[in-house]
Amino acid sequence: MENPKIVSPSMEAEDFTKECEEVIQSLHMEKNWDGLYLYKYKNFWCPTRAIRGMINFQPHFKALNSDLFLITIPKSGTTWLKALTFAIVNCWRHANLSESPIVKMSPHQLVKFLELDIYLNHKNPSLDDLPSPRIFTTHTPYAAVLIKLSHNPTPIEDAFEMLCTGIDGFGPFRDHVLGYWNASLEKPNKILFLKYEELKNDIIFQLEEVGSLLGVSFYRRGRK
């Protein structure tokens, strides 16, 4: 009788790292304006710090019908949107704002990134303890959903040219935005396309739009 195969956590981690490295080695890469590399994955450019998490969560993540996803391009109001969404979804749990976790904790602690947090170092992380509805954030482009430090940064003119030609973190930018814009037109009851400028100019109306999508109604003060 053969001895049973024993798989230890360290062996699983080793297989996990090997699997990621094999995929990464097969990808085309370009140096970004910040000196770090971008990897072309699923026809989009993925930053070095996110590529492993991206490879992991795509084939392994199982979405629930009640899940909420906050999807943004980097530096487009992600932290603000996390705080607003968490507060709206949990308003019934914390009638007194001073008791809400959002007062004491960073939005990034309360709403984690799929590729930058949850799946960064794990292929099958446990999500059973997350309260419903689960809220996740990702920079992943629509077509792929179904750290910027450098000693030798690229000149701003070259960085602008790279952005225009589509070589940018989670880009091409135009394809990323259009993917979700077209999806919001096809599924308006499932996808809300929110613009940073509109949120800044009329936050009350935009919060009502977010609340409507999430099934939370607000009393409209002073609106005709």
Secondary structure as UniProt FT lines:
FT   HELIX           9..25
FT   STRAND          29..31
FT   TURN            33..34
FT   STRAND          37..41
FT   TURN            42..43
FT   STRAND          44..47
FT   HELIX           48..60
FT   TURN            65..66
FT   STRAND          68..71
FT   TURN            74..75
FT   HELIX           78..89
FT   TURN            90..93
FT   HELIX           97..99
FT   HELIX           101..104
FT   HELIX           107..110
FT   HELIX           114..118
FT   TURN            128..129
FT   STRAND          135..138
FT   HELIX           142..145
FT   HELIX           156..165
FT   TURN            169..170
FT   HELIX           173..186
FT   TURN            188..190
FT   HELIX           196..201
FT   HELIX           203..214
FT   TURN            221..222
//
